[in-house]
Amino acid sequence: MKKLLGIFGLLVFVCVVTALKEPNFLNPYNLENTVRWTALFSLIAIGVSFVIITGGIDLSIGSTIGLVGSLLASLLTVKGWSIGAALTTVMLVSLGIGLAHGLLITKLRLQPFVVTLCGLLIYRGLARFLTDDQSQGFGNAFEGLRSLATGKITLPFGGYALPFPLFIMVVVGILAAVFLNRTIYGRYLLALGRNETAARYSGINTDAMKIIAYVICSGLAGVAGILFSLNLNSVQPSGLGEFYELYAIAGAVLGGCSLRGGEGSILGVIIGSAVMRVLYNSINILRIPTHWEFAIIGAVILSGVIVDELVKRVARGKTANTKLQTAAKQQTPNSGPS
Amino acid sequence: MTSLLQVASVSKRFPGVLALENVSLTLARGEVLAVVGENGAGKSTLMKILAGVQTPDSGEILLDGQTVTIDSVRAAQRLGIALIHQELNLADNLTVAANIFLGREPRRGWFIQQRETETGSTAVLKQVGLDPAVAGPRTLVSTLSLGRQQLVEIAKALSAQARVLIMDEPTSSLSQPESDALFRVIKDLRARGVSIIYISHRLGEVKELADRVVVLRDGRNAGVLSREEITQDNLVRLMVGRNFSVSRSARQRAASVPLASALEVRALRTAANPQHALNFSVPPGEIVGVAGLVGAGRTEMLLALFGVEPAAGGEILLNGVAQKITRPRDAIAAGLALVPEDRKQQGVILEMAVCENLSLSSLRREARAGFRNPASERAIADEMVEKLGVKTPSPRQFVQFLSGGNQQKIVLGKWLALKPRVLLLDEPTRGIDVGAKQEIYKLIEQLAADGVAILFVSSEMEEILRLSDRALVMHEGRITGELPREELSEEAVMQLATGRQNG
């Protein structure tokens, strides 16, 4: 909970500073856009947080988005498939990608980093091959479908609006939080992330749980890929989603996932993604030269992680002290080493 | 023969135990001295002191008649004392020559003198009888068998001018031909004046190699045997030689004799020792101890029963029904539970709360449609904390802040929530203080009284004698004997544990 307050404080701080320096930050169009992008990035950050909780990593998210986006556009506009068939196909592709990752990592005992790094290269190549490296677009067609990503609900004041992807993110976030915190499988994921051996000795099917985590991750990358391509309307097979896995991982880590595994909260991950998007937006809106973008985002994440680690260390020192005191108190009646 | 190394009245205390008490020994130039004793007799501590891994609290070590201080591994190396660990310490991604000269590479400036390491290696490799065709200086260590790696380790010590070689259970993972090769090298080194301290559980080897045997018992000198006095009976008598009081509570056995065995094992072959078939059974309410020396294959047997390392063959029956156990979940479904050997790695999840650990294995049973049932989890945790007397400030406390005894109670509690029919325990009280030990013994006896069949592995003789209704003794992967309560004695167990068949 304290952790969430910390990251939430950072979000508020960045928002307030930006708004004070540039009131345009608060204009309806800018806020709506920032929320829309936050929602899209939150989806992939939630996905990768499941993998990170198992102690793994997924570097292929951006390429999966590129593949799904290009494939969807190409199936709908070039091949003339129906919307239902095209959506089903791209979702099956992304779930299949997750399944393949999971199987390679658990059954062949390959390292997640290597497997998904190869995925990053392969799916990008596949996207470019399937589309002849031509940019794809929906043009003016598919208005209904595109409103999934571009639509909004206008609020009755000040011209503010809530973009559709926000609702998708809320639904996915609630489902993910319930899965993680209320089902036995969520508990199994957290347990195996901390100590896989002990989890296995407790009768948990650790391989199956890890596979599920990779399927969730790639599946959400697929959903995000659909929405990103619909939102942009024009899809570059070579560019859509590039580096997105890094934003997802950064958002998850900012939101409290430990790359050592076994730790993470969905709300934190969403706030973490929001910090990333707001930072990006304020760099633009404050007219800071864009070549500073990566450096600034990197520096903020690094300071966040350092502060978090220092806070944890202080907390740990306190617990150790209390433990010593309780141990000293228990010494007297038992008169034995404990 | 003149005395090269002398250990005089060395004592070492660890929190709670006196590991060594006034232990003395002498080692002559060109002598092979065997050091034997039961598990926990103090052999390892003594060797670690000689190798500079630990420092003694009192006592003296003399080399060539001069008092020396061995306060670091480096100091030991400078004095020419080398310890060859049971688990080898070679970097197997490097070549033989790189390993032999690791940390003392001949160099010019920042550059290693490759040629010198190779000629230096060739010389010592010859001394340990390694064929340059299979193990030359440029061979990668990972391509060598364990036996050859051991010889490389010895060559490394020789290259560092070691005069005293300490070998800790060197044959524990070697095949017979590899062991024979090692023995030839040892005899050869002895002939060239190198002194060797040889630690082993295997009395056959001791008989073959040793010029003298020093026996340790409970951290003290129990006696010395000269070459002609080395016999199995003499060794076992000195290793055991004590009459400790068996403080066993007179436990009431269930009056009715149950018909079916709770656990029956037929021709079980473990993946580690597939050449031996294991047969035994445990009726409900009986406590069966499994004794044996370290490496006798006892843990492997439990892991096979629990499906962690699935068995290579044989049958496991619970209440007369054959079970297919290829993973822990199968074993749990059949009514088995395992309290594993390595509590922190296999038993508990240190960075999770007491209540989360306690409910981990019963989570599935309590769940509805995959959803956890927090109320029942809390109830289980409260019940187990109460029943087992776990000392924790709160059920939300992380397990890492509890003492070893309380952590072990958590592992037990995790399983008791499932009401197992057969409880397997591997070293149930390792690293636990005396008070908590007694509590765990009482719990185990209570479970047996409730009809749970109990099979426990222990390296502590007192534990075997205190708890077992019956004991199985293992030696090198097979069951060498079975001792009913009436015949259970330390001497009988040691005879079987060192490889003498009974009957």
HADDOCK unambig.tbl for C-alpha pairs under 7 A between the chains (distance, minus, plus):
assign (segid A and resid 182 and name CA) (segid B and resid 371 and name CA) 5.76 0.50 0.50
assign (segid A and resid 182 and name CA) (segid B and resid 372 and name CA) 5.64 0.50 0.50
assign (segid A and resid 183 and name CA) (segid B and resid 370 and name CA) 5.45 0.50 0.50
assign (segid A and resid 183 and name CA) (segid B and resid 371 and name CA) 4.03 0.50 0.50
assign (segid A and resid 183 and name CA) (segid B and resid 372 and name CA) 4.91 0.50 0.50
assign (segid A and resid 184 and name CA) (segid B and resid 363 and name CA) 6.34 0.50 0.50
assign (segid A and resid 184 and name CA) (segid B and resid 364 and name CA) 6.66 0.50 0.50
assign (segid A and resid 184 and name CA) (segid B and resid 370 and name CA) 5.88 0.50 0.50
assign (segid A and resid 184 and name CA) (segid B and resid 371 and name CA) 5.93 0.50 0.50
assign (segid A and resid 184 and name CA) (segid B and resid 372 and name CA) 5.24 0.50 0.50
assign (segid A and resid 194 and name CA) (segid B and resid 349 and name CA) 6.66 0.50 0.50
assign (segid A and resid 194 and name CA) (segid B and resid 351 and name CA) 6.92 0.50 0.50
assign (segid A and resid 195 and name CA) (segid B and resid 349 and name CA) 5.85 0.50 0.50
assign (segid A and resid 197 and name CA) (segid B and resid 345 and name CA) 6.63 0.50 0.50
assign (segid A and resid 197 and name CA) (segid B and resid 346 and name CA) 5.43 0.50 0.50
assign (segid A and resid 198 and name CA) (segid B and resid 345 and name CA) 6.22 0.50 0.50
assign (segid A and resid 198 and name CA) (segid B and resid 346 and name CA) 4.07 0.50 0.50
assign (segid A and resid 198 and name CA) (segid B and resid 347 and name CA) 5.35 0.50 0.50
assign (segid A and resid 198 and name CA) (segid B and resid 348 and name CA) 6.02 0.50 0.50
assign (segid A and resid 198 and name CA) (segid B and resid 349 and name CA) 6.41 0.50 0.50
assign (segid A and resid 200 and name CA) (segid B and resid 328 and name CA) 6.98 0.50 0.50
assign (segid A and resid 201 and name CA) (segid B and resid 328 and name CA) 6.13 0.50 0.50
assign (segid A and resid 201 and name CA) (segid B and resid 346 and name CA) 6.42 0.50 0.50
assign (segid A and resid 202 and name CA) (segid B and resid 360 and name CA) 6.88 0.50 0.50
assign (segid A and resid 202 and name CA) (segid B and resid 361 and name CA) 5.37 0.50 0.50
assign (segid A and resid 203 and name CA) (segid B and resid 328 and name CA) 4.95 0.50 0.50
assign (segid A and resid 203 and name CA) (segid B and resid 329 and name CA) 4.34 0.50 0.50
assign (segid A and resid 203 and name CA) (segid B and resid 332 and name CA) 6.74 0.50 0.50
assign (segid A and resid 203 and name CA) (segid B and resid 361 and name CA) 6.53 0.50 0.50
assign (segid A and resid 204 and name CA) (segid B and resid 329 and name CA) 6.79 0.50 0.50
assign (segid A and resid 337 and name CA) (segid B and resid 433 and name CA) 6.55 0.50 0.50
assign (segid A and resid 338 and name CA) (segid B and resid 403 and name CA) 6.47 0.50 0.50
assign (segid A and resid 338 and name CA) (segid B and resid 433 and name CA) 6.35 0.50 0.50
